[in-house]
Every structure is written in structure tokens, then in C-alpha cells.
Amino acid sequence: MNNLRRLDLNLLVTLDVLLSEHNVTRAAERLNFSQPSVSVHLAKLRDIFGDPLLLPGPRGMRPTAKADELREPLRKALEALEQAVSPAGPFDPAQARHTWRVAAADYGESTVLLPALAGLRSAAPGTRLAVVQMVPARIAKQAEQGEIDLALHTTDGAPSGLHQRALFTERYVLAGRAGHPRLKRRPTLSQFCELEHVVVSPDGGGFRGITDEVLTEAGLARRVVLSVPHFLFLLSVLANTDLVAMLPSRLIRNTSALRIVEPPIDIPGYEMSMLWHERRHRDPAHQWLREHIATSV
């Protein structure tokens, strides 16, 4: 460690060239240094390593055993450093071998990742995608520590300090099974409240949502008879019972098993965004992934 503190990059570059050329004059020409400067560098290197490194020989200079030991690890170290400080080249998805990790709830999986998946597999077949459980309270820490690359979250309530890109604005519709006897037309507000509703409660066990808040302000209440933690089960419930639900429209578009009607009351929608940390912001591969997702939804 003491030797490392005494070194600077110029000395290591000089040593690498000297071990290649075995000649101070040729090394000076390659480095665009004066011959005396290279000689000064060599003297410093000899002092640091406690070894002559290069000795006079019949055809220039010959390396010592210590110099031979240094040659390969020094070359690899300089190549790694050169790669680290070189400007990033353009990202080629066809050659990529990345593993991306995205935090998403089942809504984000269905409405954002699923539309992007086919194009992702086609454009970047050597990559992998890991979808991890969305825990809103942990998003910022996971992103900061590099545990996730992206998170899919509503813009409202997203953790501060992360980059955001809005993907779309969502609205709510009323859905029930195809052929539902009470959804042949748009129900009145009174009829809407009399229907038996199911809600998604991500935290588990809740029987209220944004719809109930709006109804409460109007002095009304609906009948919520079932609470489930995920949308997947809710969709099966709707298709096989006479329960209804207020659902994000993108979640059930092109779903023939369900009938969709406009609700008799205006329910505020929300904006869906993807979030990421500053550490990934300028990475060409990450930029490509963000653009691909944004143009797929």
C-alpha cells in the first residue's frame, strides 16, 4: 500500500512501455516524452520497487525477474483502467447480456411490462428481466443500492429523489362479467351503489378505495363484499360471479370475458411513471431500456 501511494499513473504507463520496448529511447518516442524524462521515471520506479527492473544488455535492456512478474498484471490493470475511463460506446441491444431488475405490482406487470416484453426479447435476446415485488417504502433504497434498475409506480406518492418519466394517464371504468344482467347499460348512481363490489387492497383486508372516498363526499356508499390483494384473482372473480369492480381501464382492455361500462360517477384517475436512481441515469443500456418501455405502452 505504501508503494501504491508513491506511484502515479504516468509512472505505470512508462513502465508498461519500457517492458515492451526494452529501450529508453524507443519508449520515449512512443510516450512522446524526452529521453531524460523516461530515465527519471525509471529511476523512480527502481526506487519504489526496490529492483533495477531493466538492466543493460547487448541489444538494449533486459528485464529482471521482478520486471517479468510485473509485465502481465500491469498490462491487465492498465487495460482495465483504460476501459473504465473511456467514454461509453453506443449500446447494442442485440449484443447485450444484461440482467435488468424491475420492481412492479401486478398492475404494472400487466400494463407496462407485458406490452414491452415481446419487443424486448426480439431486440435484446441475450438479456434477462427479473420482475421483483414492489414494496413502495423500499423503492428509494433498492434503487440507490443497485438492487433494482427501475420501479413502476404512480406519480402521486412516488419516492422523492428519483428520476421519473410519466408513461400514461389511467382512468377507472366499471366492469363485470360478459352478460351481467345489471350491466346491459350504464347503471344509475343508485343502481351502482346497490351492486356487490370487489376491491383490490394491496395491503390486505381493506374495503375502501378512491371510489368510496368520492361516494362518501356525496353522502353515499356502495356495497363492497370482497377484498383481494391482487388483480389476477379479481379478474377471475368478475368473470365467474355477478360481482363488479371499478378497475383501471388498461388492465381490462380487450378482455372478452368482461363487460365494461362507464361508471355513473367521476372517479379521479392517476398517472403511471417509471422511476430510477441517478446512478443509472446516464448508462446507455439503461437509457435504451427506459426508451423501449416508454414507447411500448
C-alpha positions in Angstrom: 0.0 0.0 0.0 2.9 2.4 0.8 4.3 1.7 -2.7 0.9 2.4 -4.3 0.7 5.8 -2.6 4.1 6.7 -4.1 3.0 5.7 -7.7 1.2 7.8 -10.2 -0.4 6.7 -13.5 2.4 8.2 -15.6 5.0 6.0 -13.9 2.9 2.9 -14.6 2.4 3.8 -18.2 6.1 4.4 -18.6 6.9 1.1 -17.0 4.5 -0.7 -19.3 6.1 0.8 -22.4 9.6 0.1 -21.1 8.8 -3.5 -20.5 7.5 -3.7 -24.1 10.4 -1.8 -25.8 13.4 -2.7 -23.6 14.9 0.6 -24.8 14.7 4.0 -23.2 14.9 5.9 -26.5 12.1 4.0 -28.2 10.0 4.2 -25.1 10.4 8.0 -25.0 9.3 8.2 -28.7 6.2 6.1 -28.0 5.3 8.2 -25.0 6.2 11.5 -26.6 8.5 12.2 -23.7 12.1 13.3 -23.7 14.7 10.6 -23.1 15.8 12.2 -19.8 12.2 12.2 -18.6 11.8 8.5 -19.2 15.2 7.9 -17.4 13.9 9.9 -14.4 10.7 7.8 -14.4 12.8 4.6 -14.5 14.8 5.8 -11.6 11.7 6.4 -9.5 10.3 3.0 -10.4 13.5 1.3 -9.4 13.3 3.1 -6.0 9.7 2.2 -5.5 10.0 -1.5 -6.4 13.5 -1.9 -4.9 14.6 -3.6 -8.1 16.6 -2.4 -11.2 13.7 -3.7 -13.4 15.7 -3.2 -16.6 19.5 -4.0 -17.0 21.8 -3.1 -19.8 22.2 -5.8 -22.4 23.8 -6.5 -25.8 20.6 -5.5 -27.6 19.1 -2.8 -25.5 17.9 -3.6 -22.0 16.8 -6.9 -20.5 14.1 -7.2 -17.8 14.8 -8.6 -14.3 12.8 -11.4 -12.8 10.8 -8.8 -10.9 10.0 -7.0 -14.2 8.9 -10.2 -15.8 6.5 -10.8 -12.9 5.0 -7.3 -13.3 4.6 -7.4 -17.0 1.2 -9.3 -17.3 -0.6 -7.9 -14.3 0.5 -4.4 -15.1 -0.8 -4.7 -18.7 -4.2 -6.1 -17.5 -4.5 -3.4 -14.9 -3.9 -0.6 -17.4 -6.3 -2.1 -19.9 -9.0 -2.3 -17.2 -8.3 1.3 -16.2 -8.4 2.4 -19.9 -11.8 0.7 -20.3 -13.1 2.2 -17.1 -12.3 5.8 -18.1 -13.1 5.5 -21.8 -16.3 7.1 -23.0 -19.2 4.6 -23.1 -19.8 3.4 -26.6 -23.3 3.1 -28.2 -25.4 0.4 -26.6 -26.1 -2.5 -28.9 -29.2 -4.4 -27.6 -28.5 -7.3 -30.0 -25.2 -8.0 -28.3 -26.2 -7.1 -24.7 -26.0 -9.6 -21.9 -27.6 -7.5 -19.2 -29.9 -8.7 -16.4 -32.4 -6.0 -15.6 -34.4 -5.9 -12.4 -37.8 -4.0 -12.3 -40.0 -3.6 -9.2 -43.6 -3.7 -10.1 -47.0 -4.7 -8.7 -49.2 -6.9 -10.9 -50.9 -3.9 -12.4 -47.5 -2.6 -13.7 -46.6 -6.1 -14.9 -49.8 -6.3 -17.0 -50.0 -2.7 -18.3 -46.3 -1.8 -18.7 -44.0 -4.8 -18.8 -46.2 -7.2 -20.8 -46.6 -4.8 -23.7 -42.8 -4.2 -23.7 -41.8 -7.9 -23.4 -42.1 -9.2 -26.9 -40.1 -6.2 -28.3 -37.5 -6.6 -25.6 -37.0 -10.3 -26.4 -36.7 -9.5 -30.1 -34.3 -6.6 -29.8 -32.2 -7.9 -26.9 -32.4 -11.7 -27.0 -29.3 -12.1 -24.8 -30.7 -10.1 -21.9 -32.8 -11.2 -18.9 -35.6 -9.5 -17.0 -36.3 -10.1 -13.3 -39.6 -8.7 -12.0 -39.4 -8.2 -8.3 -42.0 -7.5 -5.7 -43.0 -3.9 -5.4 -42.5 -2.6 -1.8 -43.1 1.2 -2.1 -41.3 2.0 1.2 -38.2 0.3 -0.1 -38.0 1.6 -3.7 -35.6 4.5 -3.0 -33.2 2.4 -1.0 -33.3 -0.5 -3.5 -32.6 1.9 -6.4 -29.8 3.6 -4.5 -28.1 0.3 -3.7 -28.5 -1.0 -7.2 -30.9 -3.8 -6.3 -33.4 -2.6 -8.9 -33.0 -0.7 -12.2 -36.5 0.6 -12.5 -39.7 0.8 -10.4 -43.2 1.2 -11.8 -45.3 3.4 -9.5 -48.0 6.0 -9.7 -46.5 9.5 -10.0 -48.5 10.6 -7.0 -46.8 9.2 -3.9 -43.6 8.2 -5.7 -40.5 8.5 -3.5 -38.6 11.7 -3.8 -35.1 11.9 -5.1 -35.6 9.6 -8.0 -35.8 10.4 -11.7 -39.3 10.0 -13.1 -40.8 9.5 -16.5 -44.6 9.6 -17.0 -45.9 6.7 -19.1 -49.6 7.3 -19.3 -52.7 8.6 -17.5 -55.1 5.9 -16.3 -58.9 6.2 -15.7 -61.4 4.0 -14.0 -64.3 2.0 -15.5 -66.9 -0.3 -14.2 -66.5 -4.0 -15.1 -68.4 -7.2 -14.6 -68.8 -10.5 -16.4 -69.9 -10.5 -20.0 -73.7 -10.9 -19.9 -74.0 -9.5 -16.5 -77.8 -8.7 -16.1 -77.3 -5.4 -14.4 -74.6 -4.0 -16.8 -76.5 -4.1 -20.0 -76.4 -0.3 -19.9 -74.8 2.3 -17.7 -76.3 2.0 -14.2 -77.7 4.9 -12.3 -75.8 6.1 -9.3 -78.4 4.4 -7.1 -78.1 1.1 -9.0 -74.3 1.4 -8.9 -74.3 1.6 -5.1 -76.6 -1.5 -4.9 -74.3 -3.7 -6.9 -72.0 -6.0 -5.0 -68.4 -4.8 -5.4 -64.9 -6.3 -5.1 -61.9 -4.1 -4.4 -58.1 -4.6 -4.6 -56.4 -3.9 -1.3 -52.6 -4.2 -1.8 -52.0 -4.0 2.0 -54.6 -6.7 2.6 -58.1 -6.7 4.0 -59.2 -3.2 3.2 -62.7 -2.5 1.9 -62.3 1.1 0.8 -60.7 2.8 -2.2 -60.8 6.1 -4.1 -64.4 5.3 -5.3 -65.6 5.1 -1.7 -63.9 8.4 -0.8 -65.8 10.1 -3.7 -69.1 8.5 -2.7 -68.6 9.5 0.9 -68.2 13.1 -0.1 -71.5 12.8 -1.9 -73.2 11.3 1.1 -73.4 7.8 -0.5 -71.9 4.4 0.0 -71.6 1.2 -2.1 -71.7 -2.5 -1.1 -68.1 -3.8 -1.0 -68.4 -7.5 -0.3 -64.9 -8.8 -1.3 -61.4 -7.6 -0.8 -58.5 -9.2 -2.6 -54.7 -8.4 -2.7 -54.1 -8.9 -6.4 -55.8 -8.0 -9.7 -55.3 -11.5 -11.2 -57.7 -13.1 -8.7 -60.1 -10.2 -9.1 -60.4 -10.7 -12.8 -61.3 -14.4 -12.3 -63.9 -13.4 -9.7 -65.5 -11.0 -12.1 -65.6 -13.5 -14.9 -67.3 -16.2 -12.7 -69.6 -14.2 -10.5 -72.0 -11.3 -10.5 -69.7 -9.1 -8.5 -68.5 -5.9 -10.2 -65.4 -3.7 -9.7 -64.1 -0.3 -10.5 -60.9 -1.1 -12.4 -58.1 0.8 -14.3 -59.2 0.7 -18.0 -55.8 -0.5 -19.3 -56.0 -3.6 -17.1 -59.0 -5.0 -18.9 -58.9 -3.7 -22.4 -59.5 -6.4 -25.0 -60.8 -8.7 -22.3 -63.8 -10.5 -23.9 -64.8 -12.3 -20.6 -65.8 -8.9 -19.1 -68.3 -6.2 -19.9 -67.1 -2.6 -19.4 -69.4 0.4 -18.9 -68.8 4.0 -17.8 -69.5 4.5 -14.1 -72.2 6.9 -13.1 -69.8 9.0 -11.0 -66.5 10.6 -11.9 -63.6 8.9 -10.2 -60.1 10.6 -10.4 -57.6 8.7 -12.4 -53.8 8.6 -11.9 -50.5 8.9 -13.8 -48.2 5.9 -14.1 -44.5 6.5 -14.1 -41.2 4.6 -14.1 -38.6 5.6 -11.5 -34.9 5.2 -11.4 -31.8 6.4 -9.5 -29.2 8.9 -10.6 -26.6 6.1 -10.7 -28.3 4.6 -13.7 -29.4 7.8 -15.3 -26.6 8.2 -17.9 -26.0 4.5 -18.6 -26.6 3.8 -22.3 -28.1 0.4 -21.6 -30.5 1.8 -19.0 -31.4 4.7 -21.3 -32.3 2.2 -24.0 -34.4 0.1 -21.6 -36.3 3.2 -20.5 -37.0 4.3 -24.0 -38.1 0.9 -25.1 -40.6 0.6 -22.2 -41.9 4.2 -22.8 -42.6 3.6 -26.4 -44.2 0.2 -25.9 -47.1 1.2 -23.6 
